[in-house]
Structure formats: C-alpha cells, structure tokens
Amino acid sequence: MNAREFYDTVVKMRDAQKRFNDLSDDECMADVLKYESIIDAEIERVTNILKNKNEQQVDRAKNAVVENA
C-alpha cells in the first residue's frame, strides 16, 4: 500500500466510523471493521519494515566498529 492508498483508506474508515456513530447500523459497523482491519494490517506491515531497517542499520554499525577495531 502506498501513501495515497493509506490516506484514502483512512478517509473511508473515518467516514464509516462517523456514519456508524450517527446510525448504529450493522452495515456501517461492517465497513468500520473492514477498514480498521486494513489499516491495522498496513501499520503492522510498515512497523515490520521499519524494525527490519533499523536492525540492518545496527548490524552495519556493529560491523563497521569490528572492521575498524
């Protein structure tokens, strides 16, 4: 998911949440849960990418220290 897709999905999620708050409709709730699930999965995906990137940077820094020792 790119940044624009993330933004568009968050907009849809917030719209569904607002509709549910106004209507308390089962269909609205299904939309809310669908978009929240998509956003949660994307947050987890990006978190893992950032964690892996950080671990790689730490590994490179450790290797640089060992090489310069």
C-alpha positions as CSV (number, residue, x, y, z in Angstrom):
1,M,0.0,0.0,0.0
2,N,1.4,3.4,-0.9
3,A,0.9,6.6,1.0
4,R,-2.1,7.7,-1.2
5,E,-3.8,4.3,-0.7
6,F,-3.3,4.6,3.0
7,Y,-4.7,8.1,3.1
8,D,-7.7,7.1,1.0
9,T,-8.4,4.1,3.3
10,V,-8.2,6.1,6.4
11,V,-10.6,8.7,5.0
12,K,-13.0,5.8,4.2
13,M,-12.6,4.3,7.6
14,R,-13.3,7.7,9.3
15,D,-16.3,8.2,7.2
16,A,-17.6,4.7,8.1
17,Q,-17.0,5.4,11.8
18,K,-18.9,8.7,11.6
19,R,-21.8,7.0,9.8
20,F,-21.9,4.3,12.4
21,N,-21.9,6.8,15.2
22,D,-24.9,8.5,13.6
23,L,-26.8,5.4,12.5
24,S,-25.5,2.4,14.6
25,D,-26.2,0.3,11.5
26,D,-24.9,-3.2,11.1
27,E,-23.7,-2.5,7.5
28,C,-21.8,0.6,8.8
29,M,-20.2,-1.4,11.5
30,A,-19.1,-4.0,8.9
31,D,-17.5,-1.2,6.9
32,V,-15.8,0.2,10.1
33,L,-14.3,-3.2,10.9
34,K,-13.2,-3.8,7.3
35,Y,-11.3,-0.5,7.1
36,E,-9.9,-0.8,10.6
37,S,-8.6,-4.2,9.7
38,I,-6.9,-2.9,6.5
39,I,-5.3,0.0,8.4
40,D,-4.1,-2.3,11.2
41,A,-2.5,-4.7,8.7
42,E,-0.8,-1.8,7.0
43,I,0.5,-0.4,10.2
44,E,1.9,-3.8,11.2
45,R,3.5,-4.2,7.7
46,V,5.2,-0.8,7.9
47,T,6.3,-1.4,11.5
48,N,8.0,-4.6,10.5
49,I,9.7,-2.9,7.6
50,L,11.0,-0.1,9.9
51,K,12.1,-2.6,12.5
52,N,14.0,-4.6,9.9
53,K,15.6,-1.5,8.5
54,N,16.6,-0.4,12.0
55,E,18.1,-3.9,12.7
56,Q,20.1,-3.7,9.5
57,Q,21.5,-0.3,10.4
58,V,22.5,-1.6,13.8
59,D,24.2,-4.6,12.2
60,R,26.1,-2.4,9.7
61,A,27.2,-0.1,12.6
62,K,28.4,-3.1,14.6
63,N,30.3,-4.5,11.5
64,A,31.9,-1.1,11.0
65,V,33.1,-1.0,14.6
66,V,34.5,-4.5,14.3
67,E,36.2,-3.7,10.9
68,N,37.8,-0.5,12.4
69,A,39.0,-2.2,15.6
